[in-house]
Amino acid sequence: MPTEQRIKYFHPASSDSRGCPQACDFCGVSAVSGRRVRHFSVPYVMRWIRALHAEFGVRWTASD
């Protein structure tokens, strides 16, 4: 698929926090990001989403 078409269908997932207190056997989030949950600030997340729109034309994103 040409780059233009890949960018057209590029819909990234966004993350508004890091870490997870659960430490489930099937998931690596707590091993990678730690067990303490830390949230990104609203202004930071908004800047990130606006940058995705400006640079790649992303119109929507899914949050985890």
GROMACS elastic network, one bead per residue, 0.5 to 0.9 nm:
[ bonds ]
;  ai    aj funct       b0    kb
    1     4     6  0.82904   500
    1     5     6  0.64560   500
    1     6     6  0.65974   500
    2     5     6  0.55257   500
    2     6     6  0.64815   500
    2     7     6  0.89123   500
    3     6     6  0.50403   500
    3     7     6  0.61795   500
    3     8     6  0.85252   500
    4     7     6  0.53151   500
    4     8     6  0.62078   500
    4     9     6  0.89294   500
    5     9     6  0.64756   500
    5    10     6  0.86616   500
    6     9     6  0.53514   500
    6    10     6  0.61041   500
    7    11     6  0.85153   500
    7    56     6  0.67207   500
    7    57     6  0.80945   500
    7    58     6  0.84665   500
    8    11     6  0.85361   500
    8    56     6  0.82519   500
    8    57     6  0.77804   500
    8    58     6  0.80934   500
    9    58     6  0.86135   500
   10    56     6  0.80496   500
   10    57     6  0.87762   500
   10    58     6  0.68902   500
   11    58     6  0.63479   500
   11    59     6  0.78105   500
   11    60     6  0.65304   500
   11    61     6  0.57332   500
   11    62     6  0.79040   500
   12    52     6  0.88282   500
   12    58     6  0.81129   500
   12    60     6  0.81194   500
   12    61     6  0.55926   500
   12    62     6  0.69640   500
   13    61     6  0.54402   500
   13    63     6  0.56618   500
   13    64     6  0.69564   500
   14    45     6  0.83135   500
   14    48     6  0.87089   500
   14    49     6  0.80325   500
   14    61     6  0.62364   500
   14    62     6  0.58540   500
   14    64     6  0.65832   500
   15    18     6  0.75491   500
   15    40     6  0.83191   500
   15    45     6  0.81207   500
   15    62     6  0.84179   500
   15    63     6  0.56123   500
   15    64     6  0.56887   500
   16    38     6  0.87084   500
   16    39     6  0.58770   500
   16    40     6  0.53260   500
   16    41     6  0.78353   500
   16    42     6  0.82366   500
   16    45     6  0.65843   500
   16    63     6  0.70406   500
   16    64     6  0.74500   500
   17    37     6  0.67892   500
   17    38     6  0.54567   500
   17    40     6  0.55539   500
   17    41     6  0.89543   500
   17    64     6  0.84085   500
   18    29     6  0.81924   500
   18    30     6  0.87528   500
   18    33     6  0.59705   500
   18    34     6  0.78089   500
   18    35     6  0.87781   500
   18    36     6  0.79172   500
   18    37     6  0.56350   500
   18    38     6  0.52397   500
   18    39     6  0.63804   500
   18    40     6  0.80100   500
   19    29     6  0.62772   500
   19    30     6  0.55009   500
   19    31     6  0.85185   500
   19    32     6  0.78464   500
   19    35     6  0.51605   500
   19    36     6  0.54053   500
   19    38     6  0.64311   500
   19    39     6  0.88579   500
   20    23     6  0.68786   500
   20    29     6  0.64357   500
   20    30     6  0.51457   500
   20    31     6  0.89522   500
   20    33     6  0.75465   500
   20    34     6  0.66574   500
   20    36     6  0.61545   500
   20    37     6  0.54930   500
   20    38     6  0.88014   500
   21    24     6  0.89998   500
   21    30     6  0.68163   500
   21    34     6  0.78750   500
   21    36     6  0.60335   500
   21    37     6  0.68378   500
   22    30     6  0.72923   500
   22    35     6  0.71714   500
   23    26     6  0.86062   500
   23    27     6  0.71449   500
   23    28     6  0.76200   500
   23    29     6  0.75954   500
   23    30     6  0.54178   500
   23    31     6  0.74202   500
   23    34     6  0.89356   500
   23    35     6  0.71508   500
   24    27     6  0.54562   500
   24    28     6  0.77260   500
   24    29     6  0.87169   500
   24    30     6  0.81026   500
   25    28     6  0.77671   500
   27    30     6  0.75901   500
   27    31     6  0.83579   500
   28    31     6  0.52017   500
   28    32     6  0.61511   500
   28    33     6  0.84229   500
   29    32     6  0.52191   500
   29    33     6  0.56861   500
   29    34     6  0.71933   500
   29    35     6  0.82629   500
   30    33     6  0.52666   500
   30    36     6  0.81728   500
   31    34     6  0.56366   500
   31    35     6  0.76019   500
   33    36     6  0.81170   500
   33    37     6  0.85955   500
   34    37     6  0.76781   500
   39    42     6  0.88981   500
   40    43     6  0.84330   500
   40    44     6  0.64876   500
   40    45     6  0.66625   500
   41    44     6  0.52659   500
   41    45     6  0.64366   500
   41    46     6  0.87300   500
   42    45     6  0.52039   500
   42    46     6  0.61196   500
   42    47     6  0.86296   500
   43    46     6  0.50948   500
   43    47     6  0.61507   500
   43    48     6  0.86438   500
   44    47     6  0.51956   500
   44    48     6  0.62805   500
   44    49     6  0.87749   500
   45    48     6  0.50755   500
   45    49     6  0.62336   500
   45    50     6  0.85955   500
   46    49     6  0.51487   500
   46    50     6  0.60641   500
   46    51     6  0.85084   500
   47    50     6  0.51067   500
   47    51     6  0.60683   500
   47    52     6  0.86621   500
   48    51     6  0.51276   500
   48    52     6  0.63356   500
   48    53     6  0.87706   500
   49    52     6  0.51129   500
   49    53     6  0.63416   500
   49    54     6  0.87063   500
   49    58     6  0.82530   500
   49    60     6  0.85805   500
   49    61     6  0.79824   500
   50    53     6  0.50508   500
   50    54     6  0.61033   500
   50    55     6  0.85568   500
   50    58     6  0.87300   500
   51    54     6  0.50098   500
   51    55     6  0.59017   500
   51    56     6  0.80520   500
   51    58     6  0.89886   500
   52    55     6  0.53720   500
   52    56     6  0.55145   500
   52    57     6  0.66706   500
   52    58     6  0.57287   500
   52    59     6  0.84699   500
   53    56     6  0.55107   500
   53    59     6  0.62222   500
   53    60     6  0.84662   500
   54    57     6  0.57716   500
   54    58     6  0.77289   500
   55    58     6  0.80670   500
   56    59     6  0.89910   500
   58    61     6  0.75150   500
